[in-house]
Amino acid sequence: MTMLAVDRPVAAAPTARARLTLTRSALITAAFIVPAVVIRIAGLHPDPVAALLVFGAAVVAASFLLAWAAEAAQIDVSGGLAIAVLALVAVLPEYAVDLYYAYASGHNAEYTQYAAANMTGSNRLLMGLGWPVVVLVSIVVARKAGVGKPSGLVLEPANRVELGFLLFAGVVAFVLPASGEIHLALGLVLLAWFGFYLYKVSHGDVEEPELIGTAAALGELPDRRRRIAVIGLFALSGAVILLCAKPFADNLVAAGTELGIDRFLLVQWLAPLASEAPEFIIAVIFASRGKGTAAIATLISSKVNQWTLLVGSLPVAHVLGGGGVSLMLDSRQVEEVLLTATQTLMGVALILGLRFPRAAAWALLGLFLVQFPLVSTQQRLVLCGVYTAAAVAGLIVNRGHLVATIRAPLLGRAIRHSGHPHHAERLPLGD
């Protein structure tokens, strides 16, 4: 399905409701950002737990600012380079903490485990929680709207391009646990694959963005004021994230020590949850409004970014921090990466037919929750086996779509979208 961008009418003066929305959003985010900025600039050193809460809240607030700016920017952005720059900026909050850990690991070996922890946590959180919740919410909404008894979510044909890119990256990901390292050469390959992905997306079919909430209020501003506001939000959010990423990451580790919590687990789950919260919330909001296909397509795109841009950047940051050409993984990290890779393979295999069944959503969510009580290597390997068995079953069932998915990155045509769902189409559901 091809969607054409349409000329946007000249913006009228923002409504009173839009002004109220902008004012409220500005006050709320400022309430969380200002304390962190003051503490950072003043050089204060509060208790690790308190510092974690303050800097974590600032990162989340800045992530929302960045999300609103990225959405509103869709009105004015055009051309491949602009899309590429926007995509790189939009992932800043999600990757800033992880890249700091990778950079620090170059001169402090203890931080190596945290780089791997954050990467695997963000990956599994997105597919194990984000994907299923969007699908299940979409099904519930459709049933309440009287659309029969849908048993799944139908994707757009253009989404096969993202699945093809993700399938390639997911297969390559098995090199990490097999070799016990993330080598710089592999990182450059993944970054090149991400660059090709951006090229495909930037040359894909274009559709007019649909905005909600604060982003919609920004969209109502006159052109000049909107562009100034968007640029200002990009600059402000980027500065806050860069200012707070290091103290947030350091205090996350220190708080784990003070509270007696496994620092690896704290870094693995709390940091990604904080940085990805805006993306999750926006995706769920779109799903709740009957636009589940747009929401899940965006989360699939985010998964491509994680396995290419994020993983590919880790050895680069490690080298820049003074380390060697390989980011070495210990046995625990190898297990976590293997779990993440097998989960990815399962997720892609189950939706190769461009249909996300309800059963697949429950399976991903259930296996995601099952992992938390597992503490031994044997238990984690059993879970890897379950993921692999489900992936093989999915590949067998959807074998007729495998070749088309493999060819899609080269021959397919994507729909241009950014890090957040803007598609105006109503959700197609499988009966």
N, C-alpha and C positions, 0 to 999 in steps of 0.2 A: 504494500500500500504506500503510495507516494503522497506526501503532504507538502503543500507549498506554503512558503512564508507569505504573509500578506502585509501590505503597507499599513503601518500603524497610524491612526489618526492623531492629529496634533493634540497633545495633552492639555486638558482643561485644568483649571485650578483644583488642587486636591480638596476633597470633601472634608467636612468637619470630622467625620469618622476616621478618615485617613490620617488627618493631623493628630487626632487623639491616639491612634494606633502607634504612630511614629514617636510621639512624646512618651507614651507608656513604655514602649520597647527601649527607648533611649535611657529612661530612668532606671528600669530594671537591670539592664546590662551594666550601666554605670555603677550601680550599687555593688555588683560583684567584681568589677574590674578595678575600680579606684583603690580599694584596700590593698590589692596585690601589687599594683604599680607603686603605691606609696612605700610599702614594705621593701620592695625591690630597690627602688631608687635611694631610699634612706639607708640601705644596707643593714636593716634589722634582721635578727635571726630568732624568730619565735620557735616554740616547741614544734618538733617535726610533724606531729599529728595536726596541730593548728595550721601550720604552714601548708601541709598537704591539702587541707580543706580550702584555704584561702586561694592558693595558686591553682588548684583543681577547678574551683568555681570560676576563676578568671578565664581559664582555658575553655571551659564550656561556654561561657558568655561570649568570648571572642569567636568561638566556632559558630555560634548563632549569627553574629554580625557578618561573618564571612559567608555563611549560607544565604542570608538575605541579599547581600551584595552580589553573590554569584547568580542568584535567581534573577534579580532585577537587571543585571548586566546583559541577560539574554535578549533584551529588547534592542540593544544597540550593537551587540557583538556580531561580526560577520567576518568571513575569511578564515582560512586554515590556521594562520599564525595566531590570530586572536583567540580562536577556540583552544589552541594548544596552551597558550599562556594562561587562559582562564582555568583549564583543567589542572594545570600544575599548581596554581594558587589555591584552588579549592581543596586540594588534599593536604595542605599545610598543617592544619591542626591534628589530623590523624597520624601524620608521619613525623612531626617535629620531635616528639618524645623519643620515638624509636631510633631516629637518626642520631639523636644526641647520645643515646646508649651505645650505638655502633661507633660513633666518633670517640667517645670516652674509652671504649674497649681497646682502641689503638694504643693507649698508654696505661690502661688499667684493666688487667685481664679479668677482674671480677665482673666487669660490666658486660662481658661477652654474653653471659647467660641471660642478662636482662634484654639485650637486643633481640635474641631469639624468642624469649618469652613474650615480649610485646608483639612481635610479628605473628607468632602462632596464635596468640590470643585474639588479635584483631581479625585474623582470617577466619578462625572457627566461630567467633561471635557473629560475624556477618552472615555466614552461610547456615550456621546452626540455630541462630535465633532470628536474625533479620529476615532471611528468606521465608522461613515457615510462618512467622507472625504476619507478614504482609499477605501471604496466600490465604491463611485462615481467616484473617479479618475481612479480606475481599469476599470470601465465600459467605461469611455471616451477613455481610452487608447486602449481598445479592439476594440471599434468601429473605431477608427482611423487606427487600424491595419487590418481592414476589416473582423473582426470576427462577421459578421452578426449584429444583434441588440440585444445584451445581455440585460437581464432584472434583472440580479443579479449575485452574486458571489457564487460559489460552494465551500464548505469547504471539507477538507479531512475527511474520516471516523475516523481517530485517534483524530480529534479535538473534538469528542464527549466526550472524557475524560475530557478536560478542561471545557466543558459546564456542565458536571455533577458536577464537583467540584464547579463551579460558581453557579449553581442552588442551591446546598446545602447551600453555604455561603450566597447567596442572600435571601433565606428563613429565615435562622437564623438571618439575619440582622434586621428583623422586631421585634426581641426581644428588640433592643435598643430603638426605639420610644415607644414601649409598656411599658417598665419598666422605661424609663426616665433616664437611666444610661448605662454606659459601665462597667460591673462588671469584676473584675479580673478573676473570674472563667470562664466567657464567653470568655475572652481574651485568656486564656490558652487553651480552646477548639478550638478556631480559629487557634491558633499557632500550635496545634497538627494536625489540618486538613491541614495546610500549610506544615507541616513536612511530612505528608503522601503524599501530592501532589508532593513534591520534590522527594520522594521515587519512585513514579510512573513514573515521568518524567525521572529520572536518570536510570530507568530500561526499558525505552522505546526503540523503534527502533531508530537507529542513522543514521544521514545523514551528508555528507561532507559539511562544511560551504562554502558559497559563500560570498566573501567580496567585498566591494565597497569603493572607495575614500581612505581616510587615513588608514582605517583598511586594505585595500588591499595592500597599500604600506608597512605597517608593516608586512603583510604576506609574502612579497617578501624578507624580510631580512633573512640572514642565521639563522639557528635554534638557535644558542647560542645568537646572537645579538637580535633576535626577543624576546626570552624569557626574556632577561634582560630588553629590552625596555618595554615589557608588564608589568612586575613586577614593573618597575619604574613608569609607568603611573598609575597603580593601587595605588601605595603609594602616588604619588604626588597629584592625583585627590582626594583621600580620605582625605589627610591632608588639602587641600584647602577647601574642603566642610565642614569638621569639624571645621576649623578655621573661616569660613565665615558664617556658619549656624546661630549662635547666633546673630551677629550684623545685618545680613540680616533680621532675624525675628523681632528683636527689632525695627529696623529702619522702617520696614514695618508698624508697629503699629504707631510709632511716625510720620511718613510721612502722614499717614491718618489723624492724628490730625491736623498737620500743614496745610494740603491742604483742610481740611474740608470735606474729603471723609469718608464714612462709613467704619470704620476699619475692621469690620466683612467681608464686601464684598471685601475689598482690600486683606485681608489674604486669603479669599476663592478662589479668582480667579487669582490674580497676582502671588502668590508664586507657585501654581501648574503649571501655564503656564510656568514659568521660569525653574522649575526643570524637567518638562516633555518635553520641547522643543526638545531636541536631539532625544528622542524616537519617537516623532511625525514626525519629519523631516525625519528620517531614514525610518520609515514606509511608508511615502508618496513617498519617492524616490523609494523604492521597488515596490510600486503600480504603479508608473509611468513607470517602466521597465517591466511591465507585470507579476509581482510576487505578486499580491494582496492577494492571498490565504495565502502566507507566512506572509505577513504583518498583516493581520487581525487575524491570528492565534496567533501571538505574542501579539497583543493588548488584545486579549481574555485572554491570560495567565497573562498579566499585571493586568487585572481586577481581576483575582483570587488572585493575590498577594495583591492587595489593600484591598479586603474584608477579607483576612485571616491574612497575616503578618502585614499589617499596622494597621488595626482595633484591632487586637489582641495585638499588642505592646503598644497601647495607655495607657491602664490601668496599664501595667507594668511600663512604664515610669512615670506615675502619682504617683505610689507607691514609686518608687525610688526617686522622687522629694519631698517626705515627705507627700504625700496625703494619703487618705484612700483607701480602696479596690475597690471603685467605682468612676468612672469619671462621675460626675453628669451632666445632660443635662437640660438646661432651655427650655421654650416653643418654642423659636425661633430655637434652635438647634434640638429639637424633630421634628419640621416641616422639617428642612433641611435633617435630616437623613431619615425621611419618604419619602421625595421626591427622595432621592438617592436610597433607597431600592425599591420603586415602579418602578423607571427607570430601575434598574438592572433586575427586574422580567420581565418587558416588553421586554428588549433587548434579554434576554435568550429565552423567549417564542417564539419570532418571528423567531429565527434561529434554533430551535430544529430539524428541518428537514435537517440540514447541508446545508442550502441554505440561503444566505443573499439577500433578494429581494431589488431591488432599492427602492420600496415604503417604506420598513422598514427603509432604510437608511435616506430617506427624512423625515420620521415621527420622528425618533430619533433626527435628526438635527433641525427640526422645533420646536419640543417641548423643546429642549435645549435652543433655541433662545427666545422662548415665555416667559420663566421664568423670564427674566431680568426686564421687566416692572412691574412684580407682586410685590406688596409691603404689602398686607394684608394677614392675616392668612387664611381668607376665599378663597382668590384667589389661594394660595398655595395648599390648600386642594382640590380645584377643579382640579388643575393640577395633584395632586396625583390620583384623581379619573379617570382622562383621561389615565394616565399611567396604572392604574390597569385594566381599561376596555380594553385597547389595549393588556395587558398581558393575560387577560382571553380569548380574541379573538384568540390570538396566540396559547394558550394552546389547545383551541378547534380544531383549524385548524391542529395543529401538534400533536394531542393527540396520534397518532400511534407511535410517537418517544419518548414519555415521559418515559416509562418504561426503554427503552434502555439507555436513558440519565441518569436516576437515578442509573442504574446498572453499568454504564461505569467506575466510579472511582474505583470500586472493581474488575471488570472483564475486562475492556477495556485495550487497549495498546496505550500509547502515543507515540508521536514523540519527541525525545529529542531536545530541543532548549533552548536558553537562553533568556535574556531580549530584544534581537533584532533579526529581521528576517534574517536568513542566507540560507533559503531553495532555491534550485536552480530550483525548478519546475516552469513551466509557469502557469499562472493563468487560472483555469478552470472557465468558465462563463456559467451561465444559460441562455438559450434562452427564 
